Amino acid sequence: MEDEIFKDSYDLLIQLRQMRLDIVNWVTKHLARNEGITFPQYTVLAVLDELGEATMSRLSGVLGTTMGASTNLVDKLVRAGYIERERSTKDRRVVNVRVTPEGREVLNRATDESAKFLAEAFGQVSPEDRKIVIRACTAMVKLMDRYGTEQGG
């Protein structure tokens, strides 16, 4: 039984990796052409939108990048008016960053266009299978989040 679960998990990872690459490729081209931002910048906007606000240290940790790389991305987004920085009133060394309304508009447009792209393929899957995929992904996200939290990850 464990061998079957491992094989299924391996096959799933391969499929998810390919889907991610296809989506990233499309989104990257769309973002550069229509929004003037890169995929890493889009990722920063998306992460901050989820977090609401974050210190540079936390943002770097979530992105899995160095502070220098995160700072470079944030600098460009601040200049574009998509992110704002604010020093903590409790500790002046701490800088918090958050998405501006303009940044949220860019993120929303990019997400809408990405959903349209995905819908072209997903629309060719039966409604029943679409619901199964969504339920399965939702269940996996909840399980993985709980497992990560319990393991200290």
C-alpha positions in Angstrom: 0.0 0.0 0.0 2.8 2.5 0.9 4.4 1.8 -2.5 1.1 2.7 -4.3 0.8 5.9 -2.3 4.4 6.9 -3.0 3.9 6.2 -6.7 0.7 8.3 -6.8 2.4 11.1 -4.9 5.3 11.0 -7.3 3.0 11.1 -10.3 1.0 14.0 -8.8 4.2 16.0 -8.2 5.2 15.5 -11.8 1.8 16.7 -13.0 1.7 19.7 -10.6 5.2 20.7 -11.7 4.3 20.7 -15.4 1.1 22.6 -14.7 3.0 25.2 -12.7 5.6 25.6 -15.4 2.9 26.1 -18.0 1.0 28.6 -15.9 4.2 30.5 -14.9 5.3 30.6 -18.6 1.9 32.1 -19.7 1.6 34.5 -16.7 5.2 35.7 -17.2 4.5 36.6 -20.8 1.2 38.3 -19.9 2.7 40.3 -17.0 5.6 41.6 -19.0 3.3 42.5 -21.9 0.3 43.9 -20.1 1.4 45.0 -16.6 5.1 45.8 -16.9 6.1 43.5 -14.0 8.0 40.3 -13.7 6.8 37.0 -12.4 8.9 37.4 -9.2 7.3 40.8 -8.7 3.9 39.3 -9.2 4.8 36.7 -6.6 5.7 39.3 -4.1 2.4 41.1 -4.6 0.5 37.8 -4.2 2.4 36.8 -1.0 1.9 40.2 0.5 -1.8 40.2 -0.5 -2.1 36.9 1.4 -0.2 38.1 4.4 -1.7 41.5 4.5 1.6 43.0 5.8 5.0 41.6 6.5 8.5 42.5 7.7 11.2 42.2 5.1 12.5 39.2 7.0 9.2 37.4 7.0 8.7 38.2 3.3 12.1 36.8 2.4 11.4 33.7 4.4 8.1 33.0 2.7 9.6 33.7 -0.7 12.6 31.6 0.0 15.0 34.3 -1.1 17.8 36.3 0.4 17.0 39.7 2.1 19.0 41.3 -0.8 16.8 39.7 -3.5 13.6 40.5 -1.7 14.7 44.1 -1.1 15.5 44.5 -4.8 12.0 43.2 -5.8 10.3 45.4 -3.2 12.4 48.5 -4.3 11.1 48.1 -7.8 7.5 47.6 -6.7 7.7 50.6 -4.3 9.0 52.8 -7.2 6.1 51.6 -9.4 3.6 52.5 -6.5 2.5 48.9 -6.0 3.9 48.4 -2.5 4.5 50.7 0.4 7.0 50.5 3.2 6.4 51.7 6.8 8.7 51.7 9.8 7.3 50.0 12.9 6.3 52.5 15.6 7.5 50.0 18.2 10.9 49.3 16.7 12.3 51.7 14.1 14.7 49.0 12.8 11.6 47.0 11.6 10.2 47.8 8.1 6.8 46.5 7.2 5.6 46.3 3.6 2.1 46.0 2.2 0.4 46.1 -1.2 -1.1 49.5 -2.2 -4.5 49.8 -3.9 -2.7 50.2 -7.2 -0.7 47.0 -6.6 -3.9 45.2 -5.7 -5.4 46.3 -9.0 -2.4 44.9 -10.9 -2.6 41.7 -8.9 -6.4 41.4 -9.5 -6.0 42.0 -13.3 -3.2 39.5 -13.6 -5.1 36.9 -11.5 -8.3 37.4 -13.7 -6.3 37.0 -16.9 -4.5 33.9 -15.5 -7.9 32.4 -14.5 -9.1 33.0 -18.1 -6.0 31.2 -19.4 -6.6 28.3 -17.0 -10.3 28.2 -17.9 -9.4 27.4 -21.5 -7.9 24.1 -20.5 -10.0 23.5 -17.3 -13.2 24.1 -19.3 -12.4 21.0 -21.4 -12.7 18.9 -18.2 -16.1 17.7 -17.2 -17.9 19.7 -14.5 -17.8 16.6 -12.2 -14.1 16.1 -12.7 -13.5 19.8 -12.1 -15.3 19.6 -8.7 -13.3 16.5 -7.8 -10.0 18.3 -8.6 -11.0 21.4 -6.5 -12.2 19.2 -3.6 -9.0 17.1 -3.7 -6.7 20.2 -3.9 -8.6 21.9 -1.1 -8.2 18.8 1.1 -4.5 18.5 0.3 -3.9 22.2 1.1 -5.6 21.8 4.5 -3.7 18.6 5.3 -0.3 20.0 4.2 -0.8 23.2 6.2 -1.7 21.2 9.3 1.2 18.8 8.8 3.6 21.7 8.2 2.4 23.4 11.4 2.6 20.3 13.5 6.2 19.6 12.2 7.3 23.1 13.0 7.6 23.9 9.2 
